Amino acid sequence: MSFRREKLTRPIYRWAKTVMPPISETEREAIGAGTVWWDGELFTGNPDWDKLLAMPPARLTPEEQAFMDGPVNRLCAMVDDWKIANVDHDLPAAVWDFLRREKFFGMIIPKKYGGLGFSNAAHSEVVRKVSSCSVVAGVTVMVPNSLGPGELMLHFGTEEQCDYWLPRLADGREIPCFGLTSPDAGSDAAAMTDTGIVEYGEHEGERVLGIRLNFHKRYITLGPIATVMGLAFKMYDPENHLGRGENLGITVALLPTSTPGVRHGDRHIPQMTYFQNGPLTGEDVFIPMDWILGGEKQIGQGWTMLMTALAAGRSISLPSQSSASAAMCARVTGAYARVRTQFNVPISLFEGIQQPLADITANAYLVDAARRLTVAALDEGHRPSVISAIMKAHATYRMRESIERAMDIHGGKAIIDGPKNYMGQAYRAVPIGITVEGANILTRSLMIFGQGAIRAHPYMLKEMEALSETNREKGLADFDKHFWAHVGHAVTNTVRAFVRGWTGGMAAPAPKNAAFTSHWRQLSRYASAFALLADLSLLTLGGALKRKEMLSARLGDILSELYLLGAVLKRFEVEGRPEADRPLIEYIMEKGYCRLALAFTGVLDNLPSRFAAGFVRFVAFPLGVPYQEPSDELMGEVASIITRASSQRDRLTPDLYLGEGRDDHPVRDLEHAFELVNAAAPIEKKMREAKVRDPQAARDAGVITAAEFDQLAEVKVAVAKVVAVDAFPGADISPIASQHDRRDRQAQGTEEASREAAE
């Protein structure tokens, strides 16, 4: 062992210290936040799929289901998204009162503090359904239960802070917000210039040791109406009052927005959606030390706090909202494509329409499968930071894809704004989901693989910690232990990838007694290829991989796709393997393999070490990386799922708000027309067989009965109501338009007078 360490490991150790940069304190805190879960299995190259299938699905308790059936449904019926965005520019006062009274802001707060004490699954389901009726209502419910004072206090607050603040947050007496982003610090939160200086000052008439804050925060959701804010700032102690040196690090404090020196700025308008959002500033704001979240022991721990809370919140909020949007797109677009006709044919039968319909259907299934799996993991006690990054980025990407395809199919119906347009607000909100809680560009290119390779890899973090060890001999000993274990792992995985690659996945393992054995085997094959490629990328690039963001993004895409496709296959098992879903699963898996192929090929084509790229090709993909798009026939079959009334369609789009309790809701009108069109299909079939297009002629010829004629007339009225779009008087839209109207009327009057004079 001594010979190995001295003759083999020591030179490697010296070389590795030159190519691997030391872990900064900020990086160490970010990497250490959250937990490793299924991402760790994927990085081994040999995930235990049986373990994934054995994980129990998330279930709502009777109390949680009653909340969904009662307060959540009533809230949805109270909200008019068009009126919020175009008239009130806020939720109505009655809705705010209802949210407080029913404790929507206290879903995650334990019952002992007056909250609802709901599970992560219930939290997700509530956000999902509310988001299906209104972007503004969804965001308003989402934020207090996500990254904010409540979430942070549950994990880090002192007993006194919890006893005082949590009951007030639970019943809505206090509206919280969290101040992180500033003009100089967006995705790079560590670059914030907001400061807190330790000094003596006056608080409630007494001279006490505290913190003098100066800050400028922006993009703060609920900021304009918040009564209490969590504030992230850099804390300094230039006079060393605390005996810890000058630079104390990022710290979080909790302060009422009524504190002298704190000022609510004017409102931001996020993409014309009008949820409450705006800047908050503070000038010479003095607070006592016990306003630090968690007390003095948590000084400098702000980054860890934020990353830990984000690991859970980012797994719920935006994935739930994305799931709602993807499912809603499937529901309404399938219905619209069925009721809308062109050239006397439902547009759902056009192949050009079937392709985007199939993608919308697939996204609805996949995003919700991954959401359900992730919240189940949260309820098991996991806080998977890498998986949360995957969910945030890829759920919002699929949401954007679904909404864009839905807009294409709806055409002018979705372009013209007004109360009849059920797509406009969702479309406007897309960039918000892509950007907030970690911009997707950064998340995809740096965080998913960059953080995963260190945090979830079986040996990488241990090796980096050994390289960062200040005691060189201890560092060498630790490195020797972990490096050679890594070598053994890499050799084993290379053999594994070779066997699976050269047999086309047939020799890869699949879970016992599961359906779709071939797809499980392919995922196992891709997992071993990913682990091999990840190891060689890290070995040949070292610390330079940080700067190869496009390579890191593609490696992250592979990791993400493996997680998402595994979630799809698990959902199929959880739901009892419904036979009708088999074409949909086939379509999703085939599209997933195409994404994997593009990502693998992108890395292999651009990896600087051509030897490493060639080695992976030879070992894992001897015949090339497989790429085959789904057939047109399969695409059409999947598209039809959402264009016909069935239990399968309902199972694919569950728990959405479809206008219940409202007489004037456009989605309710669409659902009604969809039901009538499907019910009238046999009548239309009789007319086609008789080669008669006009219903009246068909009735007169005895092809259809008088009752059937009336039924078709009802269908025509219902479809016309759905296809109709809004139009507004010019004067209601613009004062300039009213001037044009006056000039037109004057010109028309002059012209008429001239004609009369001539006559």
Secondary structure, 3 states (H helix, E strand, C coil): CHHHHHHHHHHHHHHHHHHCCCCCHHHHHHHHCCECCHHHHHHHCCCCHHHHHHCCCCCCCHHHHHHHHHHHHHHHHHCCHHHHHHHHCCCCHHHHHHHHHCCHHHCCCCHHHCCCCCCHHHHHHHHHHHHHHCHHHHHHHHHHHCCCHHHHHHHHCCHHHHHHHHHHHHCCCCCEEEECCECCECCCHHHCCCEEEEEEEEECCEEEEEEEEEEEEEEEECHHHCCEEEEEEEEECCCCCCCCCCEEEEEEEEEECCCCCEEECCCCCCCCCCCCEEEEEEEEEEEEHHHECCCHHHCCCHHHHHHHHHHHHHHHHHHHHHHHHHHHHHHHHHHHHHHCEECCEEHHHCHHHHHHHHHHHHHHHHHHHHHHHHHHHHHCCCCEHHHHHHHHHHHHHHHHHHHHHHHHHHCHHHHCCCCCCCCHHHHHHHHHHHHCCCCHHHHHHHHHHHHHHHHCCCCHHHHHHHHHCCCHHHHHHHHHHHHHHHHHHHHHHHHHHHHHHHCCCCCCCCCCCCCCHHHHHHHHHHHHHHHHHHHHHHHHHHHHHHCCHHHHHHHHHHHHHHHHHHHHHHHHHHCCCCHHHHHHHHHHHHHHHHHHHHHHHHHHHHCCCHHHHHHHHHHHCCCCCCCCCCCHHHHHHHHHHHCCCCHHHHHHCCCCCCCCCCCCCHHHHHHHHHHHHHHCHHHHHHHHHCCCCCHHHHHHCCCCCHHHHHHHHHHHHHHHHHHCCCCCCHHHHCHHHHHHHHHHHHHHHHHHHHHHHHC
